[in-house]
Amino acid sequence: MWDYTERVMDHFRNPRNVGAVENPDGVGEVGSLACGDALRLTFKLDADGRITEVKFQTFGCASAIASSSALTEMIKGMTLEEAAAVTNQDIARYLGGLPEQKMHCSVMGREALEAAIENYRSGSTTKKILAGKVVCNCFGVTEEEIERVVRENGLTTVDQVTNYTKAGGGCGKCKDDIAAIVDRVRVELLEAERKAGAQAAPRRLTVIEKIRLIEQTIDREIRPLLKNDGGDIELIDVDGNRVKVGLRGMCAGCQVARFTLKDVVEVKLREFVSSDLVVEEAKE
């Protein structure tokens, strides 16, 4: 059983704005019944160019219905420019969160909205057109779509991409290609961060900023490496430039734990936080 929030269950049991707008200004359709999820979104604008009416029809799970319902409530009264800026993360936050395995429902909502806006602006077909190289033939997901969700949501694994797009969730033959895309985008993002850091004027981090940056680096750069070998890590304390951590799982009590602390944890924290950090294993 998925762990749904009360707001998700409310929008699932009592969906808002179900149906189709009569003589709509924009229509967007994404997904397909063959893939298990499909969404049709229609809207009408008022004289000021704001969305005055919006409705949806969907075939899918509780998360798909709740995400579509939430999206229609969110964009009412918005201009098309404001609506176009709504992300799948905004939809998930509005619902109080979604199970990661169901995040593709929020992505589907955003894609339907984009298709409807494009239909209004250009009169183009409302059906989703696959732009770029198709990576996942089972679900019709392109390289461009995978790159976008990786960038926007900070994804780091193939399983996460599957949760957000369904890519790789069929025959699985595309998983190596997905992994290559994830790795390439992460390298590009890290390089962009380094360049931005090099251009920024150096300043002393506050204690709160340092701790937050250490936590982010552990989550993004260190924990995935340790989990590959069945291990994990916990931040225990930060005392000046001394970072105390606890190794968990297979890493706890491992004969090479001290090398892990220095050659992995300390190296990464010095690279992304501060060059003068020293990592120690907390005595518990």
C-alpha positions in Angstrom: 0.0 0.0 0.0 1.4 3.4 -1.0 1.8 6.0 1.7 -0.4 8.8 0.5 -0.9 12.1 2.2 -4.4 13.2 3.3 -4.4 15.8 0.5 -3.6 13.2 -2.2 -6.5 11.0 -0.9 -8.8 14.0 -0.8 -8.1 14.9 -4.5 -8.4 11.2 -5.4 -11.7 10.7 -3.7 -13.1 14.1 -4.5 -11.3 15.2 -7.7 -11.9 18.8 -8.8 -12.6 20.0 -12.4 -13.3 16.6 -14.0 -14.5 16.6 -17.5 -13.9 18.7 -20.7 -14.2 22.4 -21.2 -16.7 23.3 -23.9 -15.0 25.1 -26.9 -11.6 25.1 -25.2 -8.8 27.5 -26.1 -6.2 24.9 -25.4 -6.1 21.1 -25.4 -3.3 18.8 -24.3 -3.1 15.0 -24.4 -0.3 12.8 -23.0 0.3 9.2 -22.2 -1.7 6.3 -23.7 -4.0 3.6 -22.4 -1.5 1.0 -23.6 1.1 2.4 -21.1 -1.4 2.5 -18.2 -1.7 6.3 -17.8 -3.4 8.9 -20.1 -4.4 12.5 -19.4 -6.4 15.0 -21.4 -6.4 18.6 -20.2 -8.5 21.5 -21.6 -8.7 25.2 -20.6 -10.4 28.4 -21.5 -9.0 32.0 -21.1 -10.9 35.1 -20.1 -10.6 38.5 -21.7 -7.5 39.3 -19.6 -5.7 36.1 -20.8 -6.0 34.3 -17.5 -7.2 30.6 -17.2 -10.8 31.0 -16.1 -11.8 27.3 -16.6 -9.8 24.1 -16.7 -10.8 20.5 -16.7 -9.2 17.1 -17.0 -10.0 13.5 -18.0 -7.5 10.8 -16.9 -7.1 7.1 -16.9 -4.7 6.1 -14.2 -4.0 5.4 -10.5 -4.9 7.5 -7.5 -1.7 9.6 -7.9 -2.6 10.4 -11.5 -6.1 11.5 -10.6 -4.9 13.5 -7.6 -2.1 15.1 -9.5 -4.4 16.1 -12.4 -7.0 17.5 -9.9 -4.4 19.4 -8.0 -2.9 20.9 -11.2 -6.2 22.3 -12.3 -6.8 24.0 -9.0 -3.3 25.4 -9.0 -3.5 27.1 -12.4 -6.9 28.6 -12.2 -6.5 32.4 -12.5 -3.0 32.2 -13.8 -1.7 33.7 -17.1 -0.3 31.2 -19.5 3.2 32.4 -18.6 2.6 31.8 -14.9 1.1 28.4 -15.6 4.0 27.4 -17.9 6.3 27.9 -14.9 4.6 25.3 -12.8 6.8 22.2 -12.3 6.1 18.7 -11.4 7.7 19.4 -8.0 5.2 22.2 -7.5 2.4 19.7 -8.1 3.9 17.2 -5.6 4.4 19.9 -3.0 0.8 21.1 -3.4 -0.3 17.5 -2.5 2.0 17.3 0.4 4.3 14.9 -1.4 4.0 11.8 -3.6 5.6 8.4 -3.3 8.7 8.5 -5.4 7.4 5.6 -7.4 4.4 7.8 -8.4 6.3 11.0 -9.3 5.7 10.2 -13.0 2.1 11.3 -12.4 3.1 14.8 -11.6 5.4 14.8 -14.6 2.5 13.7 -16.8 0.4 16.6 -15.5 3.1 19.2 -16.3 3.5 17.7 -19.8 -0.3 17.8 -20.5 -0.3 21.5 -19.5 2.6 22.3 -21.7 0.9 20.5 -24.6 -2.3 22.5 -24.0 -0.5 25.8 -23.9 1.4 24.9 -27.1 -1.9 23.9 -28.8 -3.3 27.4 -27.9 -0.2 29.3 -29.1 0.5 27.4 -32.3 -2.6 25.3 -33.1 -0.4 22.2 -33.3 -1.7 18.7 -32.6 -2.6 18.0 -29.1 -1.1 14.6 -29.1 2.4 14.3 -27.6 5.0 14.4 -30.3 8.2 12.5 -29.5 11.0 15.0 -30.0 14.6 13.6 -30.2 15.9 10.1 -29.8 13.5 7.6 -28.2 15.4 5.8 -25.4 12.5 3.8 -23.9 10.4 2.2 -26.7 8.1 0.5 -24.2 6.8 3.9 -22.9 7.9 6.2 -25.7 10.3 8.3 -23.5 12.9 10.4 -25.3 16.4 11.4 -24.3 15.3 15.0 -24.0 12.6 14.0 -21.5 15.0 12.0 -19.4 17.5 14.8 -19.3 14.9 17.3 -18.3 13.6 15.3 -15.3 17.1 14.5 -14.2 18.1 18.2 -14.2 14.8 19.5 -12.7 14.6 16.9 -9.9 18.2 16.2 -9.2 17.9 12.5 -10.0 21.0 10.2 -9.6 19.8 6.7 -10.4 18.0 4.7 -13.1 15.3 3.7 -10.6 14.5 7.3 -9.9 14.2 8.0 -13.7 11.8 5.1 -13.9 9.8 6.5 -11.1 9.5 9.9 -12.7 9.1 8.9 -16.4 8.4 5.1 -16.5 11.5 4.8 -18.8 13.1 1.5 -18.0 10.0 0.0 -16.4 9.2 -2.3 -19.3 11.6 -4.7 -20.9 14.6 -3.0 -19.2 16.8 -3.0 -22.3 17.2 0.8 -22.1 18.6 0.9 -18.6 22.2 1.2 -19.7 21.3 4.1 -21.9 19.4 5.8 -19.1 22.4 5.3 -16.8 24.7 7.0 -19.4 22.3 10.0 -19.6 22.1 10.3 -15.8 25.9 10.2 -15.6 26.4 12.8 -18.4 23.9 15.2 -17.0 25.4 14.9 -13.5 28.8 15.7 -14.8 27.4 18.7 -16.7 25.7 20.0 -13.5 28.7 19.5 -11.4 30.9 21.4 -13.9 28.4 24.2 -14.0 28.5 24.3 -10.2 32.3 24.5 -10.2 32.3 27.3 -12.7 29.7 29.2 -10.7 31.7 28.7 -7.5 34.9 29.8 -9.2 33.3 33.0 -10.4 31.7 33.8 -7.1 33.6 35.9 -4.6 34.8 33.7 -1.8 33.3 34.3 1.6 33.3 32.5 5.0 30.4 30.1 5.4 28.1 30.4 8.4 27.8 27.4 10.7 24.3 26.7 9.3 25.4 27.1 5.7 28.4 24.7 6.3 26.2 22.1 7.9 23.6 22.3 5.1 26.2 22.1 2.4 27.8 19.1 4.2 24.4 17.3 4.3 23.7 18.1 0.7 27.1 16.8 -0.4 26.6 13.6 1.7 23.2 13.0 0.1 24.3 13.8 -3.5 27.9 12.6 -3.7 28.8 10.2 -0.9 25.7 8.2 0.2 25.0 6.8 -3.3 28.6 5.5 -3.5 28.4 3.8 -0.1 25.0 2.3 -0.8 26.4 0.6 -3.9 28.4 -1.6 -1.5 25.6 -2.0 1.0 26.7 0.8 3.3 25.5 4.2 4.5 26.6 7.2 6.4 25.2 9.5 9.1 26.3 13.1 10.0 26.8 13.2 13.7 28.3 16.6 14.5 30.3 19.5 13.0 32.8 21.2 15.3 34.6 24.0 13.4 36.4 22.2 10.6 36.0 18.7 12.1 33.2 16.7 10.7 32.1 13.7 12.7 30.2 10.9 10.9 29.0 7.4 11.6 29.4 4.6 9.1 26.4 2.4 8.8 25.4 -0.9 7.1 28.2 -2.9 5.6 30.6 0.1 6.1 30.3 -0.2 9.9 33.3 -2.0 11.3 34.7 -2.6 7.8 38.5 -3.2 7.6 38.8 -0.4 5.1 36.6 2.1 6.9 39.4 4.5 7.6 40.2 4.6 3.9 36.6 5.2 3.1 36.6 8.2 5.5 39.7 9.8 4.1 39.6 8.8 0.4 35.9 9.1 -0.2 34.1 11.1 2.5 36.8 13.7 3.3 37.8 14.1 -0.4 34.2 14.8 -1.5 33.6 17.2 1.4 36.8 19.1 0.7 35.9 19.3 -3.0 32.3 20.6 -2.5 32.3 22.3 0.9 35.7 23.5 2.2 39.3 22.4 1.6 40.2 22.5 5.3 37.6 20.0 6.5 38.8 17.0 8.5 36.6 13.9 8.7 36.5 11.7 11.8 34.5 8.7 12.8 32.3 9.4 15.8 32.9 7.2 18.8 29.6 5.8 19.8 
